[in-house]
Amino acid sequence: MQWWGADSIDIETDIERNEEEANKVTKISLHYIVYGKNLELYQLQKSLELAVKNCAMVQSVKDAIDIVEMIEIRDK
């Protein structure tokens, strides 16, 4: 299966919580590792921006939780 011309994708996550506020989630870090050849970071970033813009879940929490995203390209 190909996604943005990619062969595959892995997503690593990290969550920060505030223990003083009932362990409330304060930050989510998403590290997208995209595998494939001849991929352009700019195109991947534009696709991610569009996905985030249209994601109801992200839009509903974006003012309450810091969401950090990073894309890395690796040859497969």
MDTraj code that builds the backbone (N, CA, C; nanometers):
import mdtraj as md
import numpy as np

residues = "MET GLN TRP TRP GLY ALA ASP SER ILE ASP ILE GLU THR ASP ILE GLU ARG ASN GLU GLU GLU ALA ASN LYS VAL THR LYS ILE SER LEU HIS TYR ILE VAL TYR GLY LYS ASN LEU GLU LEU TYR GLN LEU GLN LYS SER LEU GLU LEU ALA VAL LYS ASN CYS ALA MET VAL GLN SER VAL LYS ASP ALA ILE ASP ILE VAL GLU MET ILE GLU ILE ARG ASP LYS".split()
xyz = np.array([
    [0.0841, -0.1186, 0.0000],
    [0.0000, 0.0000, 0.0000],
    [0.0881, 0.1242, 0.0000],
    [0.0539, 0.2210, -0.0795],
    [0.1318, 0.3427, -0.0827],
    [0.0484, 0.4593, -0.0331],
    [0.1131, 0.5453, 0.0429],
    [0.0496, 0.6631, 0.1010],
    [0.1406, 0.7801, 0.0717],
    [0.0962, 0.8800, 0.0008],
    [0.1773, 0.9933, -0.0441],
    [0.2973, 0.9446, -0.1244],
    [0.2855, 0.8310, -0.1890],
    [0.3987, 0.7753, -0.2603],
    [0.4924, 0.6999, -0.1684],
    [0.4543, 0.6833, -0.0448],
    [0.5380, 0.6149, 0.0536],
    [0.5078, 0.4660, 0.0536],
    [0.6057, 0.3878, 0.0979],
    [0.5864, 0.2438, 0.1116],
    [0.5140, 0.2097, 0.2412],
    [0.5504, 0.2797, 0.3497],
    [0.4855, 0.2559, 0.4793],
    [0.5137, 0.3736, 0.5723],
    [0.4440, 0.3727, 0.6856],
    [0.4609, 0.4796, 0.7837],
    [0.4503, 0.4196, 0.9235],
    [0.5369, 0.4661, 1.0120],
    [0.5292, 0.4332, 1.1544],
    [0.5034, 0.5637, 1.2288],
    [0.4330, 0.5548, 1.3397],
    [0.4069, 0.6735, 1.4212],
    [0.4487, 0.6431, 1.5645],
    [0.5433, 0.7228, 1.6147],
    [0.5854, 0.7120, 1.7537],
    [0.5194, 0.8262, 1.8298],
    [0.4699, 0.7960, 1.9488],
    [0.3983, 0.8976, 2.0259],
    [0.4582, 0.9137, 2.1647],
    [0.4373, 1.0311, 2.2207],
    [0.4755, 1.0591, 2.3582],
    [0.3683, 1.1510, 2.4155],
    [0.3303, 1.1255, 2.5386],
    [0.2252, 1.2048, 2.6028],
    [0.2783, 1.2612, 2.7335],
    [0.2547, 1.3899, 2.7553],
    [0.2894, 1.4528, 2.8826],
    [0.1603, 1.4806, 2.9580],
    [0.1656, 1.4580, 3.0887],
    [0.0484, 1.4775, 3.1738],
    [0.0820, 1.5675, 3.2914],
    [-0.0186, 1.6335, 3.3435],
    [-0.0056, 1.7154, 3.4630],
    [-0.0670, 1.6373, 3.5791],
    [0.0181, 1.5821, 3.6643],
    [-0.0294, 1.4999, 3.7766],
    [-0.1109, 1.5811, 3.8771],
    [-0.0850, 1.7108, 3.8837],
    [-0.1566, 1.7961, 3.9790],
    [-0.3002, 1.8240, 3.9356],
    [-0.3311, 1.7976, 3.8096],
    [-0.4660, 1.8205, 3.7575],
    [-0.5265, 1.6888, 3.7096],
    [-0.5349, 1.5931, 3.7994],
    [-0.5967, 1.4623, 3.7712],
    [-0.5338, 1.3915, 3.6516],
    [-0.4005, 1.4086, 3.6398],
    [-0.3249, 1.3433, 3.5324],
    [-0.3705, 1.3877, 3.3930],
    [-0.4129, 1.5120, 3.3835],
    [-0.4632, 1.5713, 3.2582],
    [-0.3543, 1.5704, 3.1509],
    [-0.3901, 1.5317, 3.0293],
    [-0.2976, 1.5351, 2.9162],
    [-0.2725, 1.6805, 2.8783],
    [-0.1447, 1.7193, 2.8713],
    [-0.1104, 1.8569, 2.8373],
    [-0.0365, 1.8680, 2.7037],
    [0.0261, 1.7582, 2.6608],
    [0.1033, 1.7637, 2.5362],
    [0.1079, 1.6249, 2.4730],
    [0.0897, 1.6227, 2.3416],
    [0.1027, 1.4998, 2.2639],
    [0.2049, 1.5256, 2.1537],
    [0.3073, 1.4407, 2.1476],
    [0.4084, 1.4497, 2.0420],
    [0.3899, 1.3321, 1.9475],
    [0.3843, 1.3628, 1.8192],
    [0.3673, 1.2610, 1.7154],
    [0.4870, 1.2676, 1.6214],
    [0.5595, 1.1570, 1.6104],
    [0.6765, 1.1487, 1.5233],
    [0.6416, 1.0518, 1.4106],
    [0.6182, 1.1063, 1.2915],
    [0.5837, 1.0262, 1.1749],
    [0.7118, 0.9854, 1.1038],
    [0.7330, 0.8561, 1.0881],
    [0.8486, 0.8043, 1.0152],
    [0.7939, 0.7445, 0.8866],
    [0.8251, 0.8089, 0.7755],
    [0.7712, 0.7699, 0.6455],
    [0.8825, 0.7019, 0.5661],
    [0.8533, 0.5813, 0.5172],
    [0.9508, 0.5032, 0.4425],
    [0.9178, 0.5066, 0.2940],
    [1.0215, 0.5251, 0.2117],
    [1.0027, 0.5236, 0.0677],
    [1.1184, 0.5915, -0.0023],
    [1.1130, 0.5888, -0.1312],
    [1.2178, 0.6511, -0.2121],
    [1.1617, 0.7736, -0.2832],
    [1.2474, 0.8723, -0.3033],
    [1.2123, 0.9937, -0.3769],
    [1.0946, 1.0692, -0.3153],
    [1.0847, 1.0692, -0.1839],
    [0.9788, 1.1428, -0.1150],
    [1.0236, 1.2862, -0.0907],
    [0.9293, 1.3781, -0.0970],
    [0.9597, 1.5183, -0.0725],
    [0.8970, 1.5610, 0.0589],
    [0.9806, 1.6111, 0.1500],
    [0.9340, 1.6520, 0.2817],
    [0.8251, 1.7578, 0.2704],
    [0.8400, 1.8505, 0.1779],
    [0.7405, 1.9564, 0.1606],
    [0.6027, 1.8980, 0.1317],
    [0.5959, 1.7990, 0.0419],
    [0.4677, 1.7376, 0.0069],
    [0.4075, 1.6646, 0.1267],
    [0.4920, 1.5959, 0.2033],
    [0.4440, 1.5260, 0.3221],
    [0.3896, 1.6252, 0.4241],
    [0.4594, 1.7361, 0.4423],
    [0.4146, 1.8377, 0.5376],
    [0.2816, 1.8987, 0.4943],
    [0.2657, 1.9263, 0.3676],
    [0.1396, 1.9826, 0.3170],
    [0.0247, 1.8833, 0.3375],
    [0.0501, 1.7560, 0.3131],
    [-0.0529, 1.6540, 0.3337],
    [-0.0901, 1.6433, 0.4806],
    [0.0095, 1.6508, 0.5690],
    [-0.0171, 1.6452, 0.7125],
    [-0.0979, 1.7665, 0.7574],
    [-0.0640, 1.8835, 0.7090],
    [-0.1397, 2.0050, 0.7425],
    [-0.2868, 1.9904, 0.7034],
    [-0.3107, 1.9361, 0.5866],
    [-0.4483, 1.9164, 0.5389],
    [-0.5219, 1.8145, 0.6269],
    [-0.4536, 1.7061, 0.6629],
    [-0.5148, 1.6044, 0.7484],
    [-0.5495, 1.6620, 0.8850],
    [-0.4592, 1.7398, 0.9423],
    [-0.4826, 1.8002, 1.0741],
    [-0.5986, 1.8991, 1.0674],
    [-0.6028, 1.9772, 0.9628],
    [-0.7087, 2.0763, 0.9453],
    [-0.8467, 2.0107, 0.9406],
    [-0.8535, 1.8900, 0.8843],
    [-0.9810, 1.8215, 0.8672],
    [-1.0084, 1.7145, 0.9729],
    [-0.9228, 1.7051, 1.0735],
    [-0.9407, 1.6042, 1.1786],
    [-1.0240, 1.6640, 1.2923],
    [-1.1440, 1.6126, 1.3106],
    [-1.2330, 1.6655, 1.4144],
    [-1.1736, 1.6497, 1.5535],
    [-1.1032, 1.5407, 1.5797],
    [-1.0454, 1.5178, 1.7119],
    [-0.9381, 1.6223, 1.7428],
    [-0.8472, 1.6452, 1.6502],
    [-0.7416, 1.7449, 1.6717],
    [-0.8028, 1.8832, 1.6881],
    [-0.8992, 1.9161, 1.6058],
    [-0.9610, 2.0482, 1.6135],
    [-1.0331, 2.0696, 1.7462],
    [-1.0868, 1.9629, 1.8041],
    [-1.1604, 1.9785, 1.9294],
    [-1.0703, 1.9924, 2.0517],
    [-0.9433, 1.9514, 2.0417],
    [-0.8538, 1.9600, 2.1586],
    [-0.7366, 2.0561, 2.1394],
    [-0.7225, 2.1146, 2.0218],
    [-0.6033, 2.1941, 1.9909],
    [-0.5809, 2.3134, 2.0842],
    [-0.6856, 2.3679, 2.1439],
    [-0.6679, 2.4809, 2.2353],
    [-0.6386, 2.4362, 2.3784],
    [-0.6600, 2.3088, 2.4072],
    [-0.6394, 2.2579, 2.5423],
    [-0.5134, 2.1723, 2.5557],
    [-0.4678, 2.1146, 2.4459],
    [-0.3521, 2.0249, 2.4469],
    [-0.2534, 2.0714, 2.3405],
    [-0.1264, 2.0792, 2.3788],
    [-0.0206, 2.1142, 2.2842],
    [0.0074, 1.9914, 2.1982],
    [-0.0069, 2.0037, 2.0667],
    [0.0172, 1.8935, 1.9745],
    [0.1392, 1.9274, 1.8896],
    [0.2422, 1.8424, 1.9005],
    [0.3676, 1.8633, 1.8287],
    [0.3839, 1.7493, 1.7290],
    [0.4121, 1.7836, 1.6040],
    [0.4277, 1.6833, 1.5004],
    [0.5612, 1.6986, 1.4307],
    [0.6223, 1.5855, 1.3988],
    [0.7501, 1.5852, 1.3289],
    [0.7459, 1.4749, 1.2236],
    [0.7976, 1.5042, 1.1058],
    [0.8024, 1.4057, 0.9982],
    [0.9484, 1.3736, 0.9680],
    [0.9770, 1.2464, 0.9547],
    [1.1113, 1.2005, 0.9174],
    [1.0965, 1.1055, 0.7995],
    [1.1811, 1.1213, 0.7006],
    [1.1794, 1.0326, 0.5834],
    [1.2966, 0.9375, 0.5933],
    [1.2690, 0.8095, 0.5695],
    [1.3742, 0.7066, 0.5683],
    [1.3596, 0.6240, 0.4418],
    [1.4725, 0.5902, 0.3797],
    [1.4708, 0.5000, 0.2638],
    [1.4358, 0.3600, 0.3108],
    [1.3663, 0.2896, 0.2272],
    [1.3322, 0.1520, 0.2625],
    [1.3994, 0.0579, 0.1674],
])
top = md.Topology()
chain = top.add_chain()
for i, resn in enumerate(residues, 1):
    res = top.add_residue(resn, chain, resSeq=i)
    for name in ("N", "CA", "C"):
        top.add_atom(name, md.element.get_by_symbol(name[0]), res)
traj = md.Trajectory(xyz[None], top)
